[in-house]
Amino acid sequence: MSEENNSEELRPSKMRGVAFPKAKYGVILAVVIIIVVNLIYYKETIFSFFK
């Protein structure tokens, strides 16, 4: 039974009260950030295709 209690408390004591977002939201946020940064960085190249 002591092994079960140890396996449940994997996070450090200061991080137990922190609510972590779901992993899928992190993936969506990362993809959106990558797209936005690439749009800003390659803005002139992308708009040159439409001219």
PQR file with spaces between the fields and no chain letter, atoms N, CA, C, O and H, PARSE charges and radii, in Angstrom:
ATOM       1  N    MET     1       0.818   -1.195    0.000 -0.4000 1.5000
ATOM       2  CA   MET     1       0.000    0.000    0.000 -0.0000 2.0000
ATOM       3  C    MET     1       0.866    1.265    0.000  0.5500 1.7000
ATOM       4  O    MET     1       0.469    2.283   -0.566 -0.5500 1.4000
ATOM       5  N    SER     2       2.003    1.208    0.608 -0.4000 1.5000
ATOM       6  CA   SER     2       2.884    2.376    0.611 -0.0000 2.0000
ATOM       7  C    SER     2       3.413    2.655   -0.794  0.5500 1.7000
ATOM       8  O    SER     2       3.702    3.805   -1.124 -0.5500 1.4000
ATOM       9  H    SER     2       2.325    0.380    1.067  0.4000 1.0000
ATOM      10  N    GLU     3       3.544    1.624   -1.622 -0.4000 1.5000
ATOM      11  CA   GLU     3       3.978    1.828   -2.997 -0.0000 2.0000
ATOM      12  C    GLU     3       2.930    2.582   -3.798  0.5500 1.7000
ATOM      13  O    GLU     3       3.273    3.381   -4.669 -0.5500 1.4000
ATOM      14  H    GLU     3       3.309    0.690   -1.353  0.4000 1.0000
ATOM      15  N    GLU     4       1.659    2.337   -3.514 -0.4000 1.5000
ATOM      16  CA   GLU     4       0.589    3.048   -4.214 -0.0000 2.0000
ATOM      17  C    GLU     4       0.599    4.526   -3.861  0.5500 1.7000
ATOM      18  O    GLU     4       0.389    5.369   -4.733 -0.5500 1.4000
ATOM      19  H    GLU     4       1.381    1.687   -2.806  0.4000 1.0000
ATOM      20  N    ASN     5       0.839    4.853   -2.606 -0.4000 1.5000
ATOM      21  CA   ASN     5       0.883    6.257   -2.192 -0.0000 2.0000
ATOM      22  C    ASN     5       2.069    6.971   -2.825  0.5500 1.7000
ATOM      23  O    ASN     5       1.950    8.133   -3.213 -0.5500 1.4000
ATOM      24  H    ASN     5       1.009    4.168   -1.897  0.4000 1.0000
ATOM      25  N    ASN     6       3.202    6.303   -2.935 -0.4000 1.5000
ATOM      26  CA   ASN     6       4.382    6.920   -3.529 -0.0000 2.0000
ATOM      27  C    ASN     6       4.193    7.148   -5.023  0.5500 1.7000
ATOM      28  O    ASN     6       4.679    8.146   -5.556 -0.5500 1.4000
ATOM      29  H    ASN     6       3.299    5.360   -2.619  0.4000 1.0000
ATOM      30  N    SER     7       3.496    6.243   -5.709 -0.4000 1.5000
ATOM      31  CA   SER     7       3.318    6.384   -7.149 -0.0000 2.0000
ATOM      32  C    SER     7       2.335    7.501   -7.489  0.5500 1.7000
ATOM      33  O    SER     7       2.415    8.087   -8.568 -0.5500 1.4000
ATOM      34  H    SER     7       3.102    5.432   -5.276  0.4000 1.0000
ATOM      35  N    GLU     8       1.416    7.798   -6.584 -0.4000 1.5000
ATOM      36  CA   GLU     8       0.435    8.857   -6.854 -0.0000 2.0000
ATOM      37  C    GLU     8       1.058   10.245   -6.729  0.5500 1.7000
ATOM      38  O    GLU     8       0.639   11.166   -7.430 -0.5500 1.4000
ATOM      39  H    GLU     8       1.351    7.321   -5.708  0.4000 1.0000
ATOM      40  N    GLU     9       2.035   10.416   -5.864 -0.4000 1.5000
ATOM      41  CA   GLU     9       2.628   11.723   -5.597 -0.0000 2.0000
ATOM      42  C    GLU     9       3.926   11.870   -6.373  0.5500 1.7000
ATOM      43  O    GLU     9       5.011   11.852   -5.791 -0.5500 1.4000
ATOM      44  H    GLU     9       2.376    9.668   -5.294  0.4000 1.0000
ATOM      45  N    LEU    10       3.812   12.017   -7.691 -0.4000 1.5000
ATOM      46  CA   LEU    10       4.999   12.130   -8.529 -0.0000 2.0000
ATOM      47  C    LEU    10       5.479   13.562   -8.657  0.5500 1.7000
ATOM      48  O    LEU    10       6.667   13.797   -8.880 -0.5500 1.4000
ATOM      49  H    LEU    10       2.930   12.032   -8.163  0.4000 1.0000
ATOM      50  N    ARG    11       4.571   14.531   -8.519 -0.4000 1.5000
ATOM      51  CA   ARG    11       4.965   15.934   -8.664 -0.0000 2.0000
ATOM      52  C    ARG    11       5.562   16.459   -7.363  0.5500 1.7000
ATOM      53  O    ARG    11       5.203   15.990   -6.282 -0.5500 1.4000
ATOM      54  H    ARG    11       3.606   14.341   -8.337  0.4000 1.0000
ATOM      55  N    PRO    12       6.465   17.422   -7.459 -0.5600 1.5000
ATOM      56  CA   PRO    12       7.008   18.038   -6.238  0.2800 2.0000
ATOM      57  C    PRO    12       5.915   18.726   -5.437  0.5500 1.7000
ATOM      58  O    PRO    12       4.877   19.092   -5.990 -0.5500 1.4000
ATOM      59  N    SER    13       6.134   18.904   -4.154 -0.4000 1.5000
ATOM      60  CA   SER    13       5.100   19.421   -3.263 -0.0000 2.0000
ATOM      61  C    SER    13       4.638   20.825   -3.644  0.5500 1.7000
ATOM      62  O    SER    13       3.466   21.155   -3.461 -0.5500 1.4000
ATOM      63  H    SER    13       6.977   18.607   -3.705  0.4000 1.0000
ATOM      64  N    LYS    14       5.540   21.658   -4.174 -0.4000 1.5000
ATOM      65  CA   LYS    14       5.147   23.022   -4.540 -0.0000 2.0000
ATOM      66  C    LYS    14       4.321   23.063   -5.814  0.5500 1.7000
ATOM      67  O    LYS    14       3.648   24.059   -6.080 -0.5500 1.4000
ATOM      68  H    LYS    14       6.492   21.389   -4.323  0.4000 1.0000
ATOM      69  N    MET    15       4.362   21.995   -6.609 -0.4000 1.5000
ATOM      70  CA   MET    15       3.649   21.977   -7.887 -0.0000 2.0000
ATOM      71  C    MET    15       2.319   21.232   -7.795  0.5500 1.7000
ATOM      72  O    MET    15       1.595   21.162   -8.788 -0.5500 1.4000
ATOM      73  H    MET    15       4.909   21.186   -6.393  0.4000 1.0000
ATOM      74  N    ARG    16       1.982   20.682   -6.652 -0.4000 1.5000
ATOM      75  CA   ARG    16       0.752   19.885   -6.544 -0.0000 2.0000
ATOM      76  C    ARG    16      -0.495   20.733   -6.694  0.5500 1.7000
ATOM      77  O    ARG    16      -1.512   20.244   -7.186 -0.5500 1.4000
ATOM      78  H    ARG    16       2.570   20.738   -5.846  0.4000 1.0000
ATOM      79  N    GLY    17      -0.444   21.985   -6.286 -0.4000 1.5000
ATOM      80  CA   GLY    17      -1.618   22.848   -6.372 -0.0000 2.0000
ATOM      81  C    GLY    17      -1.775   23.527   -7.715  0.5500 1.7000
ATOM      82  O    GLY    17      -2.781   24.196   -7.950 -0.5500 1.4000
ATOM      83  H    GLY    17       0.382   22.382   -5.886  0.4000 1.0000
ATOM      84  N    VAL    18      -0.799   23.371   -8.609 -0.4000 1.5000
ATOM      85  CA   VAL    18      -0.839   24.039   -9.907 -0.0000 2.0000
ATOM      86  C    VAL    18      -1.680   23.214  -10.867  0.5500 1.7000
ATOM      87  O    VAL    18      -1.453   22.015  -11.028 -0.5500 1.4000
ATOM      88  H    VAL    18       0.019   22.828   -8.419  0.4000 1.0000
ATOM      89  N    ALA    19      -2.646   23.852  -11.498 -0.4000 1.5000
ATOM      90  CA   ALA    19      -3.489   23.157  -12.471 -0.0000 2.0000
ATOM      91  C    ALA    19      -2.821   23.225  -13.839  0.5500 1.7000
ATOM      92  O    ALA    19      -2.657   24.312  -14.395 -0.5500 1.4000
ATOM      93  H    ALA    19      -2.831   24.826  -11.367  0.4000 1.0000
ATOM      94  N    PHE    20      -2.436   22.085  -14.383 -0.4000 1.5000
ATOM      95  CA   PHE    20      -1.798   22.040  -15.681 -0.0000 2.0000
ATOM      96  C    PHE    20      -2.847   21.910  -16.773  0.5500 1.7000
ATOM      97  O    PHE    20      -3.809   21.163  -16.601 -0.5500 1.4000
ATOM      98  H    PHE    20      -2.568   21.202  -13.932  0.4000 1.0000
ATOM      99  N    PRO    21      -2.694   22.614  -17.896 -0.5600 1.5000
ATOM     100  CA   PRO    21      -3.666   22.473  -18.992  0.2800 2.0000
ATOM     101  C    PRO    21      -3.528   21.121  -19.670  0.5500 1.7000
ATOM     102  O    PRO    21      -2.511   20.441  -19.534 -0.5500 1.4000
ATOM     103  N    LYS    22      -4.551   20.749  -20.390 -0.4000 1.5000
ATOM     104  CA   LYS    22      -4.517   19.486  -21.116 -0.0000 2.0000
ATOM     105  C    LYS    22      -3.429   19.535  -22.190  0.5500 1.7000
ATOM     106  O    LYS    22      -3.095   20.606  -22.697 -0.5500 1.4000
ATOM     107  H    LYS    22      -5.377   21.302  -20.501  0.4000 1.0000
ATOM     108  N    ALA    23      -2.888   18.383  -22.526 -0.4000 1.5000
ATOM     109  CA   ALA    23      -1.785   18.322  -23.483 -0.0000 2.0000
ATOM     110  C    ALA    23      -2.231   18.749  -24.877  0.5500 1.7000
ATOM     111  O    ALA    23      -1.452   19.345  -25.621 -0.5500 1.4000
ATOM     112  H    ALA    23      -3.159   17.514  -22.114  0.4000 1.0000
ATOM     113  N    LYS    24      -3.482   18.449  -25.237 -0.4000 1.5000
ATOM     114  CA   LYS    24      -3.925   18.795  -26.590 -0.0000 2.0000
ATOM     115  C    LYS    24      -3.980   20.309  -26.780  0.5500 1.7000
ATOM     116  O    LYS    24      -3.745   20.799  -27.885 -0.5500 1.4000
ATOM     117  H    LYS    24      -4.115   17.964  -24.633  0.4000 1.0000
ATOM     118  N    TYR    25      -4.285   21.050  -25.727 -0.4000 1.5000
ATOM     119  CA   TYR    25      -4.293   22.506  -25.846 -0.0000 2.0000
ATOM     120  C    TYR    25      -2.881   23.036  -26.034  0.5500 1.7000
ATOM     121  O    TYR    25      -2.686   24.019  -26.748 -0.5500 1.4000
ATOM     122  H    TYR    25      -4.476   20.652  -24.830  0.4000 1.0000
ATOM     123  N    GLY    26      -1.897   22.408  -25.412 -0.4000 1.5000
ATOM     124  CA   GLY    26      -0.512   22.806  -25.608 -0.0000 2.0000
ATOM     125  C    GLY    26      -0.040   22.560  -27.033  0.5500 1.7000
ATOM     126  O    GLY    26       0.695   23.366  -27.603 -0.5500 1.4000
ATOM     127  H    GLY    26      -2.056   21.609  -24.832  0.4000 1.0000
ATOM     128  N    VAL    27      -0.469   21.440  -27.601 -0.4000 1.5000
ATOM     129  CA   VAL    27      -0.101   21.124  -28.984 -0.0000 2.0000
ATOM     130  C    VAL    27      -0.742   22.126  -29.935  0.5500 1.7000
ATOM     131  O    VAL    27      -0.089   22.616  -30.856 -0.5500 1.4000
ATOM     132  H    VAL    27      -1.066   20.785  -27.138  0.4000 1.0000
ATOM     133  N    ILE    28      -2.015   22.431  -29.716 -0.4000 1.5000
ATOM     134  CA   ILE    28      -2.714   23.405  -30.575 -0.0000 2.0000
ATOM     135  C    ILE    28      -2.051   24.774  -30.453  0.5500 1.7000
ATOM     136  O    ILE    28      -1.854   25.460  -31.457 -0.5500 1.4000
ATOM     137  H    ILE    28      -2.546   22.033  -28.968  0.4000 1.0000
ATOM     138  N    LEU    29      -1.708   25.172  -29.238 -0.4000 1.5000
ATOM     139  CA   LEU    29      -1.059   26.467  -29.033 -0.0000 2.0000
ATOM     140  C    LEU    29       0.307   26.517  -29.713  0.5500 1.7000
ATOM     141  O    LEU    29       0.672   27.535  -30.301 -0.5500 1.4000
ATOM     142  H    LEU    29      -1.868   24.615  -28.423  0.4000 1.0000
ATOM     143  N    ALA    30       1.058   25.426  -29.636 -0.4000 1.5000
ATOM     144  CA   ALA    30       2.372   25.386  -30.285 -0.0000 2.0000
ATOM     145  C    ALA    30       2.249   25.499  -31.798  0.5500 1.7000
ATOM     146  O    ALA    30       3.036   26.203  -32.431 -0.5500 1.4000
ATOM     147  H    ALA    30       0.761   24.599  -29.158  0.4000 1.0000
ATOM     148  N    VAL    31       1.269   24.813  -32.387 -0.4000 1.5000
ATOM     149  CA   VAL    31       1.071   24.880  -33.837 -0.0000 2.0000
ATOM     150  C    VAL    31       0.672   26.293  -34.252  0.5500 1.7000
ATOM     151  O    VAL    31       1.162   26.808  -35.257 -0.5500 1.4000
ATOM     152  H    VAL    31       0.630   24.241  -31.873  0.4000 1.0000
ATOM     153  N    VAL    32      -0.214   26.919  -33.484 -0.4000 1.5000
ATOM     154  CA   VAL    32      -0.658   28.280  -33.805 -0.0000 2.0000
ATOM     155  C    VAL    32       0.515   29.246  -33.715  0.5500 1.7000
ATOM     156  O    VAL    32       0.663   30.118  -34.571 -0.5500 1.4000
ATOM     157  H    VAL    32      -0.612   26.501  -32.667  0.4000 1.0000
ATOM     158  N    ILE    33       1.351   29.103  -32.691 -0.4000 1.5000
ATOM     159  CA   ILE    33       2.502   29.990  -32.541 -0.0000 2.0000
ATOM     160  C    ILE    33       3.475   29.808  -33.704  0.5500 1.7000
ATOM     161  O    ILE    33       4.003   30.790  -34.224 -0.5500 1.4000
ATOM     162  H    ILE    33       1.231   28.395  -31.996  0.4000 1.0000
ATOM     163  N    ILE    34       3.717   28.566  -34.117 -0.4000 1.5000
ATOM     164  CA   ILE    34       4.618   28.304  -35.244 -0.0000 2.0000
ATOM     165  C    ILE    34       4.073   28.931  -36.521  0.5500 1.7000
ATOM     166  O    ILE    34       4.831   29.525  -37.288 -0.5500 1.4000
ATOM     167  H    ILE    34       3.287   27.767  -33.694  0.4000 1.0000
ATOM     168  N    ILE    35       2.766   28.807  -36.760 -0.4000 1.5000
ATOM     169  CA   ILE    35       2.161   29.378  -37.965 -0.0000 2.0000
ATOM     170  C    ILE    35       2.265   30.898  -37.954  0.5500 1.7000
ATOM     171  O    ILE    35       2.604   31.507  -38.969 -0.5500 1.4000
ATOM     172  H    ILE    35       2.150   28.324  -36.137  0.4000 1.0000
ATOM     173  N    VAL    36       1.976   31.507  -36.815 -0.4000 1.5000
ATOM     174  CA   VAL    36       2.010   32.973  -36.723 -0.0000 2.0000
ATOM     175  C    VAL    36       3.432   33.490  -36.917  0.5500 1.7000
ATOM     176  O    VAL    36       3.642   34.477  -37.621 -0.5500 1.4000
ATOM     177  H    VAL    36       1.701   31.012  -35.991  0.4000 1.0000
ATOM     178  N    VAL    37       4.407   32.828  -36.298 -0.4000 1.5000
ATOM     179  CA   VAL    37       5.800   33.269  -36.445 -0.0000 2.0000
ATOM     180  C    VAL    37       6.253   33.123  -37.890  0.5500 1.7000
ATOM     181  O    VAL    37       6.941   33.999  -38.414 -0.5500 1.4000
ATOM     182  H    VAL    37       4.236   32.026  -35.726  0.4000 1.0000
ATOM     183  N    ASN    38       5.875   32.025  -38.541 -0.4000 1.5000
ATOM     184  CA   ASN    38       6.255   31.849  -39.950 -0.0000 2.0000
ATOM     185  C    ASN    38       5.561   32.865  -40.850  0.5500 1.7000
ATOM     186  O    ASN    38       6.160   33.329  -41.820 -0.5500 1.4000
ATOM     187  H    ASN    38       5.317   31.313  -38.116  0.4000 1.0000
ATOM     188  N    LEU    39       4.318   33.221  -40.552 -0.4000 1.5000
ATOM     189  CA   LEU    39       3.637   34.251  -41.340 -0.0000 2.0000
ATOM     190  C    LEU    39       4.331   35.596  -41.205  0.5500 1.7000
ATOM     191  O    LEU    39       4.462   36.336  -42.180 -0.5500 1.4000
ATOM     192  H    LEU    39       3.832   32.844  -39.764  0.4000 1.0000
ATOM     193  N    ILE    40       4.771   35.908  -40.002 -0.4000 1.5000
ATOM     194  CA   ILE    40       5.473   37.179  -39.794 -0.0000 2.0000
ATOM     195  C    ILE    40       6.840   37.154  -40.482  0.5500 1.7000
ATOM     196  O    ILE    40       7.246   38.128  -41.116 -0.5500 1.4000
ATOM     197  H    ILE    40       4.665   35.307  -39.210  0.4000 1.0000
ATOM     198  N    TYR    41       7.531   36.042  -40.348 -0.4000 1.5000
ATOM     199  CA   TYR    41       8.896   35.946  -40.875 -0.0000 2.0000
ATOM     200  C    TYR    41       8.915   35.901  -42.399  0.5500 1.7000
ATOM     201  O    TYR    41       9.754   36.542  -43.031 -0.5500 1.4000
ATOM     202  H    TYR    41       7.201   35.251  -39.833  0.4000 1.0000
ATOM     203  N    TYR    42       7.985   35.140  -42.993 -0.4000 1.5000
ATOM     204  CA   TYR    42       7.957   34.961  -44.444 -0.0000 2.0000
ATOM     205  C    TYR    42       6.811   35.727  -45.105  0.5500 1.7000
ATOM     206  O    TYR    42       6.292   35.302  -46.138 -0.5500 1.4000
ATOM     207  H    TYR    42       7.303   34.619  -42.479  0.4000 1.0000
ATOM     208  N    LYS    43       6.421   36.843  -44.518 -0.4000 1.5000
ATOM     209  CA   LYS    43       5.278   37.616  -45.010 -0.0000 2.0000
ATOM     210  C    LYS    43       5.482   38.068  -46.455  0.5500 1.7000
ATOM     211  O    LYS    43       4.578   37.935  -47.280 -0.5500 1.4000
ATOM     212  H    LYS    43       6.842   37.188  -43.680  0.4000 1.0000
ATOM     213  N    GLU    44       6.632   38.589  -46.753 -0.4000 1.5000
ATOM     214  CA   GLU    44       6.886   39.100  -48.104 -0.0000 2.0000
ATOM     215  C    GLU    44       6.908   37.968  -49.126  0.5500 1.7000
ATOM     216  O    GLU    44       6.407   38.132  -50.238 -0.5500 1.4000
ATOM     217  H    GLU    44       7.366   38.697  -46.082  0.4000 1.0000
ATOM     218  N    THR    45       7.469   36.848  -48.770 -0.4000 1.5000
ATOM     219  CA   THR    45       7.526   35.708  -49.689 -0.0000 2.0000
ATOM     220  C    THR    45       6.128   35.164  -49.970  0.5500 1.7000
ATOM     221  O    THR    45       5.801   34.836  -51.111 -0.5500 1.4000
ATOM     222  H    THR    45       7.876   36.715  -47.866  0.4000 1.0000
ATOM     223  N    ILE    46       5.318   35.071  -48.942 -0.4000 1.5000
ATOM     224  CA   ILE    46       3.959   34.534  -49.105 -0.0000 2.0000
ATOM     225  C    ILE    46       3.122   35.488  -49.963  0.5500 1.7000
ATOM     226  O    ILE    46       2.398   35.052  -50.858 -0.5500 1.4000
ATOM     227  H    ILE    46       5.584   35.338  -48.015  0.4000 1.0000
ATOM     228  N    PHE    47       3.224   36.783  -49.686 -0.4000 1.5000
ATOM     229  CA   PHE    47       2.409   37.738  -50.452 -0.0000 2.0000
ATOM     230  C    PHE    47       2.896   37.883  -51.889  0.5500 1.7000
ATOM     231  O    PHE    47       2.127   38.299  -52.755 -0.5500 1.4000
ATOM     232  H    PHE    47       3.812   37.138  -48.959  0.4000 1.0000
ATOM     233  N    SER    48       4.148   37.551  -52.160 -0.4000 1.5000
ATOM     234  CA   SER    48       4.639   37.634  -53.539 -0.0000 2.0000
ATOM     235  C    SER    48       3.995   36.584  -54.436  0.5500 1.7000
ATOM     236  O    SER    48       3.928   36.777  -55.650 -0.5500 1.4000
ATOM     237  H    SER    48       4.773   37.212  -51.456  0.4000 1.0000
ATOM     238  N    PHE    49       3.518   35.474  -53.865 -0.4000 1.5000
ATOM     239  CA   PHE    49       2.829   34.455  -54.670 -0.0000 2.0000
ATOM     240  C    PHE    49       1.469   34.932  -55.152  0.5500 1.7000
ATOM     241  O    PHE    49       0.989   34.475  -56.190 -0.5500 1.4000
ATOM     242  H    PHE    49       3.572   35.318  -52.879  0.4000 1.0000
ATOM     243  N    PHE    50       0.836   35.848  -54.415 -0.4000 1.5000
ATOM     244  CA   PHE    50      -0.506   36.317  -54.744 -0.0000 2.0000
ATOM     245  C    PHE    50      -0.494   37.484  -55.717  0.5500 1.7000
ATOM     246  O    PHE    50      -1.555   37.887  -56.195 -0.5500 1.4000
ATOM     247  H    PHE    50       1.225   36.219  -53.573  0.4000 1.0000
ATOM     248  N    LYS    51       0.661   38.035  -56.023 -0.4000 1.5000
ATOM     249  CA   LYS    51       0.736   39.181  -56.934 -0.0000 2.0000
ATOM     250  C    LYS    51       0.882   38.744  -58.371  0.5500 1.7000
ATOM     251  O    LYS    51       0.959   39.585  -59.267 -0.5500 1.4000
ATOM     252  H    LYS    51       1.523   37.708  -55.636  0.4000 1.0000
